[in-house]
Structures are given as C-alpha cells and as structure tokens.
Amino acid sequence: MNDMGNGDFGSFGGPRQMESEQPEQRSNSLRDRIRRSADSEMTSPATGAASRSGYVHQQTISPPETTSEKLAGEPSVLPPAEGAVPDEVAPTPAAPLQGAPSTPSEPAPKLETDPAPASEDDVVMPSDNALQPIGVVLEIAGSGSMIAIDTQRLTECADDKDPAIAMAGQVGSQIKIRVGNSWLLASVRNQRQDRKAGSILANIDFLGEGMEEKLTGKLHGFRRGVTRYPVPGAMIYPASTADLKQVYASDGRSSITVGKVYPTKDIRAGIYVDAMLGKHFALLGSTGTGKSTSAALILHRICEAAPEGHIVMIDPHGEYSAAFRNTGVILDVSNLQMPYWIMNFEEHCEVILTSNGNERQVDADILAKCLLKARSKSRLAETMGKITVDSPIPYLLSDLSNEIQDQMGKLDKATNSAPYMRIKNKLDELKADPRYQFMFSGMLVADTMAEFIAKIFRMPSNGRPISIIDVSGVPSDITSTVVAVLSRLVFDFAIWGRDDKTTPILLVCEEAHRYVPNEKNADGNSVGTILGRIAKEGRKYGISLGLITQRPSDLAEGVLSQCGTIISMRLNNDRDQDFVRAAMPEGARGFLDAIPALRNRECIICGEGVAIPIRVSFDNLEEVKRPASEDPSFIEMWNKPGGEEDLVLRTVQRWRSQG
C-alpha cells in the first residue's frame, strides 16, 4: 500500500480508535482509505436514497442484477421468495422506486426491469467505477483546490466503457465532490507525482454545483458558482456521462447545437444564443484549424434558429460567398453600390486627403468648409433645419469640386493653392478610377439611404437573414474605410432607432486584427474607433459583435476583453495563448492549457454562452455550406497538365481590368 506519509490524513478513514479497541493496525494509505470509503457505501442500506458516492441508484430502468453482478455486501432488492405471503410482506428496499409493483401479485414491469438489448450509450446503470472514489481533497482555496488521486483507481477507470469515466482524473476531465446534498463539479487543471505518498497530486478549478434527486441520485439544477465548499478529506468521484448530460442540458433558453462535448460520444454541445450575442463573442484559431468552417457552422445554426434575423458579415477574402449563397445575400464591388455621401467627415478625410502632419490639418479645414457647402446645395438639405458636415445628405461630387475651385480662386484665402490642388486632384482620381466605381459612381447621388440600409441589414430578411459583404475586390487603400462605414451604419442605425426599439443586428468581422489592431499596430483609422465603440456600448443598443481572427495578440486588448463568449481553437503562438488566457472571462485554466493540443475542428468555449467551459468537437458541415477556404493539394494540382496558357491570359485580363 502507498503510505501518504503524513498523519494529518488520518481523518480520511474516520476517527481514530484506541489501540485496545482496534484489533489490528489499519493502513492509512490513500488506496485503503478509498477502499474503506467504498466498502462503507456498499454495505449501507439501500433505502431508495442515493448513497454517499452520489450518482446513482437509478434502479428505475436498470436491468435485473444477477448474483455475480451484485456488489459485495449490498442488500437484495429482488422480489420475494416463492411461497411468501404477499399481503404480509413489508415494503422492500426497492419500494420507493418509480414503476415498482405495489404487490408481488402484479406483473413485473418488463419494459423497465428487463429491457431489450440496447447500445452502450443507452445503459443507465452506473458502473462500479462511477460509485467508487478515486481520490481525496487535500487543500481548499477560493477558486480551486488540490486533490490526491490514487494511481490504481485511475488505471481501473481507464478501462471503463463510459468515456467520461475513462478520462477521470486526467487533465481537462471533470470530477465531482459531495458537499451536503449537492455535488460540486470541478475540472482537473494539472497533475504531478507525489513520490513520497505514491499518489498523484492535481489542482482543480471549481465549475459549479448541482442538487441531487433523493430517489434517483441524479444530478439536476446545475448552476455556476460555489455555495458551500468541501472540506479537506472529502472524497473525489469521477463525473459520468449521465452527470455531464445534466450539466450540459439546456435550461430552457434559446440555444443552438454545434458539436459534441469532449470526451463523450453523444452529449450535444449547445450555445445559448441570446447570452452569446448579447455580450459579443470571439472565434480564435490559427490558420488551418478549421476556423472559417466553424464560423460558417455557427452562423448557419443561428440562421436556422432565426430565419428572420439580421446578420452582417465582413468577408475580406471572399471565402464565405460559397457557404451562404443559398441562405444569404452576397454583396461585392459589382452590386454593393455604396453611396459616397453616406460617409461622415472623418471617413471623407481618410479617402480624399493624402497629406500628413500640419498639412493634413490645413487640408481637413478646407475639405470641411467645402463639404458642408456642397451638402447644403441638396434639395433635401433645404427641407431640413440645420445640417452638419457629418449629416448623410446626398451631394454631387461636381458641387464639391466646384466649391474647392471657387475657394482656391479667392484672393483672401488663408493659404496658397497647393492644398486645394491636392484635394481636387484626388477627387478627379476617384471619379476616373474604375476600381472606385462601386462607391464614387455618378449614379449614386440619389437618396437611396433607406434602400441601402434595408439591403445591407436584411430588413426584411425574407428567409435569408445574412448578408456577406465581400470586400476582397475593394482597393486596399480604402478597404478599412468601407468597413468603417458599414460598421458605423450599424451603430448609428441602432442609436437613432432606439425609440422604436429596433431589431438587434449581429455584425461579424473576419480578420478582425486588421481592423481593430492593438496600440502597437494602430494606424488611427476610423474603423478601429467604431468597432471599439461597438464592443463597449453596442449591447446597450441591441448590437452584437462577432470577431474572428487568427492573431488575437494583435487585437486591441480592450475589444477582446469585451467579448463575453470566447471560442478558442488551436493556437500555435505562445503570445496568442497568453493573450487569450488573460482575456478569458472565467478561470478555467485546465481547459486553456489544452489549447495547443486541440485537434482541427476542436475548440474550447468559455463565457456567457455556455453553462460551464467545455471542449467541443464541431459537427461536420455539408459541402454546400462550407466556405471556400480549403488548402489546395499541391501534388494533385501539379499533376494536371494542359490549359495553363489560357489560365494565364484570363488572369492577366482580369488583372488589367481590375474586375
């Protein structure tokens, strides 16, 4: 036996007795204490109440036990022996069980006590490993604890048919501790060997607690937080699949299922939609981990749950068009038709001004004066009271150009003509360059703001609730501005519509680190400002923000910390791992340590969207619903001869036409 080597552990086996009362020396090893604890439970009367081990006397639908299957020392719950007088038989220990016959004269419920052969997942009767402890609590702290685990018990559990029990005690697995009439659930964070005691020491993080049904021993009513802590000496038990089903069961809130809970075979992983969207979410993962497919899966599930929703997704690479062609609207440079006059003054400056330093301030003053006068010439402006340089009032580019020309010709201007020429030349370039026609076309001067917003926000959605904004064809120098305009429209629409309680809108931003960079990489673009404001204030106005990135360490720290739900796939970079660990809304360190070891299409979900932190294996997504983000097969493509001359000609033609 393994000796713990410390007399303080004597409380595990009950109070010490005087040597005169104890005929033989009792071993104080962890293994013997676990065995004595199990023996005391096995010999306790089965009166229908749950045993100390907790889980479970679910004898209501368990198959009949044979003598060889019964636990040693457990009292019989078989029907009365033949020849007994039925009316005089006292209630058997199984009497309180549901479905048990009131008298022996009634036929036995065959469907419950003798079920047809079922699969392993349908078996309800817990194994011996579920009923016996695997370790003991050593220390207690506010958020976690230290436990000692018996090595032999881990070996026994490893062969269990229940995958949750087979994982018991390992890093990332769940264990439970009885505290009064409730079970405390915890996650194993790490392990190390205690050579002196011959056991395994592990740190655990408390996840929450659930009550226990007195008749069945089932765990129910699980909730986060700890009301009552265990004491050192309390026994540790493995959490079975049946326990985890109760923990992960939906509490009635609207939810979507995205995969299976690791390591179980059949527990569906659900995400509470309102909680996830109400406080924003972030999907993180290195390139090649299945991040885009997982994002498409989550958005497809949301669209299926809310076909009249309103989702706007910024797609910088054009990979989501294939995934939502049948369930959404695809908008790119060919059909976006975003009017230039919808930009505010800051966005005008980003597109039109080319100078820096003191010259930029001079140019900005000139542009503000001329832009306000150009907006004022609109008929719409005449019907309104006072307008500002930020008011989304249609104006003609020719009016702005003429106003700049007039101001340049005045003799009393405050500066030379160079600033006016810079602005005018840039305007002429924007009007002449075909790459900017989706935004600066002369046909976009009409007042189409209501139609544009309805198209972008899917109002009404008509069963296609998501709009994919493909900005891959937008010139790189104004891509950030286009994203800023679309993001600001979401925010301004929510603010100005708050009196009418406008419907919520979800804004999903792929490659978010490009638009909301940290201070080190910040370039002062308006897109970072507006997305940061949405992250901090958006939920007050019914705006949800979804950030998808492969470099979380390059994101603005304040933005990521505002995400109430974080879905983290494998991250290979140490800096990214540390950044995510610091931003996680919960202290589930045992789960976070598993981030570098995740497989493709596996993730850790923490935060408001789930009951407790979980490791999830995402579902397979149908081929027609997947984004065009698969890696090419070099060998396969390089073994296809012919047709490359035409390919080069077509590519050059598109290259030159920029279309």
N, C-alpha and C positions, 0 to 999 in steps of 0.2 A: 504493500500500500504506500501511497505517496503521503509523506508527512508534511503538513503545511509548515511545520517548524515554528509555530507561534501559538502560545497558549491562549491568546486573545480570541482564537477562532473556536473556542470551546462552546460557545453559545449555539453553534450550528446544530449540534446534536441534542439540545435540550439541557436542562440544569444538571450540574454535576451531582453525583450522589456520594455519600460517604463510602469509604472503601469497605466497611463492614457490610454495607447493603448491596454492594456490587460484586457479584461472584467472580467476574473476570474483567480484565482491563479492556475498555472499549477504545478502539482505534480512533484517533482524532483526524485522520486524513480526509481530504476533500471527497475522495471517492466513497469512503464509508459513510460520511455524513449525508451524501446524496442518496446512498442506498438506504440508510435508515429513514430518511425523509420519505422515500418512495414506499418502503415497507409499511410505514405508519399510515400512508394513504391507502395502500392496497387492502389493509386489514380494517379500515374504518367502515362502519355500517353503511350500506348503500340504501339510504332512505329517500332517494329521489333528488336530494340536493347535490350540488356539484361538490367534488372533492377539492382538497387544497390545491391540487395540481391544476385545477381550473378547468379546463375545457371540458371534460366533457363527457358527460354521461348523456349522450344523445341516443338513448336506448329506444326512442320512439320509432325509429325506422331502421334500426340496426338489425342485421341478420341474427338468427339464433346462434348462441355460442355452444360449442362443444366443450367437453371436459378438457380436451387438450388445448383449447384456445383460451380458456379462462385464466385470469391472473391468479397467481398463488395467493390463497388466503381471502379471496373475495367471496362474500356470501352469495348463495344461489338466488337467482331470480327466475328459475324455471317454474312451470305450472305445478300444481300439487300432485303428489304421487297418486298412482292409481289406487282406488279404494278409499280415499279420504272423503269425508262428508263435506260437500260443497258449502252448505249453509253455515257450517261451524268453522270454516277456515277463516282465520284472521287475515287482514289485508297483508299481502306480500310486499316486500320492498319495492316491487315494480308497480304497485297500485297507483301512485301519483302520476305515472307516465301517461301521456296522451295516447288514446287509442287502445289502451289495455282493456281486456274484457272485465266487466264488473263482477261476473261469477264464472267459474270454470265451465258451467253448462253452456255458455255462449260459445259460438265458433271462434276460433282464434283468427285474428285479422291477418290473413295470409299475405296481403299485399305489403304489409308493413314489417312483419317479422320474418317472412320468407320471400324476399323479392326475387324477381328474375335476375339472371346474371347481368351485371352492369359493368360498365367500364371503370377503370381505376379512379377516374375523376368523380364518379357518382357515389363512391363508397363514403359513407358518413362516419362510420365508426372510427374513432381515432386509434392510431397505433400506440404501442407501448411507449415509443419514444416521445409522443406528444404528452403523455401523462407523467413522465418522469423528469425531474430536474436535470439540468446539465451543468449547473454551477451555482455560485453564491455571490451575493453583493458584499463588496469589501468596503467601499467608500461611497459617500453621497455628496454631491455638490448641486448647486442651483440648476444648472442646465444639463448635467451629465453625471456619470458615476464610473467607478472602477469595479470590475467584477473578476472573479476567478472561475475558470471553466475547466472541467475535468476532461483530459485528453481522451480517455477511453470512451466517454459518453459522446464526444464528437465523432469518433470512429463509428460508434453504433448508429448515430443519426445519419451519417453519410450514406448508409445503405438503405435508408427509408424510401418508400415509394413516393411519399409526398415530397415534391421538390423544395418546398419551403422548409420542411423539417430537415431535409438533407443538407440544406445550406446553413442550418442553425449554428450560431456561434462564429461563422466566418465574417470577414469584413464586408459590410454592406447588408448583412442579413438583419432580420428583426427577431427580437426576443421579448418575452413578457415577464412581468413580476407581479405577483398578487399583493395588493395593498387593500386590506379590509375586504369589502365586497366588490371590488373593481380590479381591473387589470391595467397595469401600466405598460405601455408599449415603448420600446427603445430600439435604436439602431446601433449596431456594432461599428465603431469607428476604426479601431486598430487592434492589433494583437502583439503580444510579446511573451516569450517563455519565462516562466519563473522557475529557474533551475533548483532553487532551494526547496520549493514545495512540490516540484514536479507537475505543475499545472500551467495553464495559460492565463495570463493577465490581459484584460481587454478594457478599453474605455468605451462607454456607450453614451449616446445622446438621447434624451427623452423626447418622444414624439407626441404623445398624448395618452389619453386614458379612455377606457370603456367600461360599462357596467356588465354584470354577469347575470343572466337569467337563472333564477333559482332552480327551476325544474330541469332545464336542458343544459345548463352550464355554458350556453352560447354567449359570445361577446356581442354586445349591441350598444347603440348610443355612443359611438366613438366620437371624441372631440379633442381638439388641440389643448395643450397646456396640462399642467400637473396641479391637482388639488391637494393631494396628500402624497408625500414621498415615502418610499420604503425605508427600512432601517437596515444597517449592516447585519448580515446574517440571513436576509431574505433569500429564498431560493429563486433561481433563474430557470425558466422553461422555454422551450422552442415555440415560436409562433407558427401554427399550422396554416395550411391553405384556407381552411374553414374560418380561422381567425381573420386572416387577411381579407377574405371576401367581405366580412362585416366591416372591416376598417375602410376598405375602398368602395363600399357600396354607396350609391348616390343617396343623398339626404333629401331628395325631392327637388332640388334646384335644377334649372336647365343645364344640361351637360351634353358633351359630345365624347365619343369614344375614339381613341386614336391608335390603340395598340393593346399589348398585353403587359401586365406587371411582371417584371423580372423578380424571381426565377420561376414563377408559377406558369402553368400551362394554359389555364382557362380564365384567369381573372382579368377582366377588361379594364384598361386604364382610361378613366374618364377625366375630363377637364370641365370645370364649371365655367360656362361661357360668360355669364354676367360678371363673375368675380375676376376672370382673366382680362376681359375687355374693359371693365370699369376702372382698373388701375394699371392699364398698359401691360405689355408683355414684350419680351425679347427672346429671339431664337438665335443661338450662338453655335458655331461649329466650324472647324477647319475645312478647307477645301477637300472635297472628295468623301465627306462623311454622310452624304445624303441630305444635306441641309435644304436644298431647293425642293426636293421631292417631299420632305417632311413639311415644309411650309405650304406646299400645294395641298398636301393631305389635310392639314389643319383648316385651311381656307375652304376646301371642298366640304369638309364636315360642317363648318359654320354655314355655308351656303345651303346645304341640305336641311339644316335645322331651321334656318331663317331665309326662305326663298325671296322674301320681300325686304331684305336688308340693304344696307348701303355701305359698300366697301370700295375704297380707292387704293390701288397698289401701284407704287412707283417701281417700274422694272427697268433698270439701267442696261440690261444685256439682251433684252428681247427673248428671254427663255420661258416666260410664263404664258406667252400667247398660245402656244400649243396646248397648255394644260387647261385653259379656260375658254377655249374657242366656242364650246357648246353651252357653257353656263355663264358667260360674261360677255362684255363688250371690249374689244381690243381697239385702243386709240394710239396712233403713232403720228409721225410727221405728215402722213398722207391724208389723215382725216381728223386730226386734233383740232385745227383751226382755232387756236387760242388768240384772242384779240390782244394786240399790244397795249391798248389803252387801259386794260384791266390791271396793269402793273401800278404799284404805288411809286412814290418818288425815289425811294431807296433802290428799288429794282430798276427803275429807269437809269439811275446813275451807274449801276453795275453793267448795264448793257451798252450805254451810249458813251460814257466818259472813259477816256483812255489814259489820262494823266495821273500823276501821283504827287504826294506832298502838298505844298502850298498851292500849286497849280490846280490840283483837283478841287480844292475848296472854291477857288475862283470859278472854275467851270461849273461846279454844282450850283453856285449862286445864279449864274447866268441861265442854266437849264431850268431852275425852279421858277424864275420870273417868266421865261418864255413858255414853259409848260402850262402854267396857270392861265396865261392869256389864251393859249390855244384851246384849253378846255372851256374857257368862258365863252368862246365863239360858238359852241354847240347849242342847238335849239333846246336840248334837254336842260342845259345849264340855265337857260333863260327862264324856264318854268320853276326852277328851284330857287331857294333863297340864297344861301351862302355856300360856296364850294371851296375846297382846299386843293392843294397840289396833289393830295393822295386820293381824292374822290374819283371813283371809277366812272368818269364821264367820257363818252366817246369824243375823239377829236381827229382831225385829219393830220397826217404826217406832213402834208404840204403846208398846213397852217403853222405847225411848229417850225418848219424850215424857213418859212417866210418871216416869222416873228424873229428868229435868230438873225436873219439877213437885215431886217429893219433895225434891230438893236445894234448890230455891227456898224451900220451906216451913220448912227448918231454921233455928233461931234462931242457930246458931253458924257460919253461912256467912260467908266472908271478905269478901263484898261485898254491895251492895244487890241488889235483884231485877231490875234493868234488864238485865244480861247474860243471865239465864235467860229473860226475856221475849223478847229478840231471837232467841235460838236457837229457842225454842218456836214463835214466830210464823213463822219461816222454814220450820220443819218442816211446820207446818199449810199453808203456802202451797204447798210442794212436793207434798203429798198431794192438794191440791184442784185444782191447775192441770192441765188435760188435756194440756198440752204436755209434761209430765214423766212421763206415764204409761208411756212405753216403759222407764222406769228406776225410778220410785218407785211402781209399782203394788203393791197389797197381795197380788197373786197371785204375786209374785216372791220370796216369803220362803222357798220350798222350796229344798233343797240341790240346785241344778241347775248347780253349777260345772263338773263334768266334761262335761255335755251342752253347756253354753255354749261351753267351750273347744274341744270337738270340732267344733261348728258353725262357730265363727269361724276356726279353723286348718285346716279341711277335713281332719279325721282321722276316718275315711278320706275320701279325696277323691272316690272313685267316678267318676274320669274328669273331674271338674270341680274343678281344683286351685286356683281363685282365688275369694276372697270379696271382694265390693265392699261396703264399709261406707259407705253414703250418709248423711252427717251434715248434708246440706243442710236437713233438717227439724228438726234439733235446735236448741233455743233457743240463741241466740248466747252467752248468759252462761255456759252450761255446755259449749259445744262443745269448748273446749280441755280440759276435764276428761274428757270422754268419750274424746277422742283419747289423753289421758294414760293412762286406764285400759286401753284396748286395747293401747297400746304397752307398758305395764308388764306386762300379762299375757304378752305375747310374751317379754319379758326374764325375768320370774320363772319362767315355764314352762321356759325353757332352762336356767336356773340350777339349779332343783330337779330337773330331769330329766337332768342331765349324767352321773350314774352309769349311767343306762340308754342313754346316747348317743342322745338324742332326735333325731329327724329335723330337718334345717335348715328354717328358716322365713324367708321373704322378706317384709319389711314395706315397703310403698311408700307414701310420703306426698306427696300432691299439695298444691300451695300451701304448700310446706314453710316458707317465710319467715314464715307466720302462726304457726307452732308452735315454730320454733327461731329466734327473732329474735336479732339482734346485741345487744351490750350497750346500745347507744343506745336500742333499742326494747324491751328486755327488760322484762317485767312481773312476773317472779317466778313464773309458772305452773309447775306440776309437769311439764307436757308438754315444755317445753324441757329440763328436767333429765333426764328419762328418755330422750328422743331423743338428747341429747348423750352420755349414758352408753352407749346402744346403739352410737353411732358410734365411741366409743373402745374399748369392751370387747366389743361384740356378736359379732365374728368368732371370739372365743375359745370362744363357746358355740354357734356354728352359726347366728347370726342375721345376716341380710343386710339392709341398709338402702338403700332407693332414694329419693332426694329429687328432686322435680320442682318447679321454681319459675321464675317469670319475673323475679324480682328477686334475683339471687344476692348482690348487695351488702348486702341486708337480712338475709341468713342469718348465723348465728353462724359466725365465721371458723374456729373450731376444728372445727366439724362438717363444713364443706365440705372442709377440708384432709384429713379422714379418708377421703374418697371416693377410692378407688384408680383408678376409671374415671370420666372426665368426658365427657359427651356434650353439646357446646355447639352450639346452633342460633344463628341471628342474634340479636345483642344490640344494641339501638339506643342504649343509655345508656352514656356513656363510663365512668361509675363502675362499672357492671356489667362492662364489658370489662376494666378494670384489675383488678378483683377476681378475675375468672376467670383472668386471665393470671398473677396471683400464686399462685393455688391449683392451677394445673395441675401434675400430678406429673412432667412432663417439660418440657424446654426447647425445645419445638417452636414457636419464636416465628414462624417463617414461616407455620405453619398458623393460629396465633392471630391474626395480623394480618388474616387473611381473614374473621374472624367478622362484622364489619359488612357484608361484601359477599356473604354467603351468601344463596342463594335460599330460598324456602319449601321445607320438607321436605329441606333440606340441613343437614349438621352436620359438626363436627369431633369425632372420637373420639380421645381420648388416654388413656394409662394402661395398667393391667394387662390389660384386656380385649382389647387388640389387639396385634399384633406390633410395629407402629410407628404413630405418629399418622397418621390417614387422614381424608380428606374424603369424605363419603358422601352419595349421593343416595338417600333412603329409597324403598323399594318402595311401590307403590300398595296400599292396604288395601281389601279388599272392603267394599261399602257396609254390609253387616250387621254388620261387625266394627268400624265406626268409632264413636267417641264422639259424643254429641250436643253438639258444640261448634262447629258451623259458624256463621259470621256470617249473619244474616238479610239478605235482599235487600230494601232499603227500598222501592225503586220497585215491585218485584213485589208486596210485601205491601200497599203503599198503593194499588194498583190493583185490589184485590179488595173490591168493595162488599158490604154486607149481613152480617147475623149478629153485628154488634158489640154490639147490645143484650143478646143472650143471653150473649155473652162477658163483658160487664161483670157481669151478675148471677151467673154461675158463679164468677167470680173473687172477687167480694165474699163469696159464700157460703163458699168455701174459706178466705178471709182471716179471716172471723169464727170459723170452726170450728177454725182452726189445724191443718188436716189435709190 
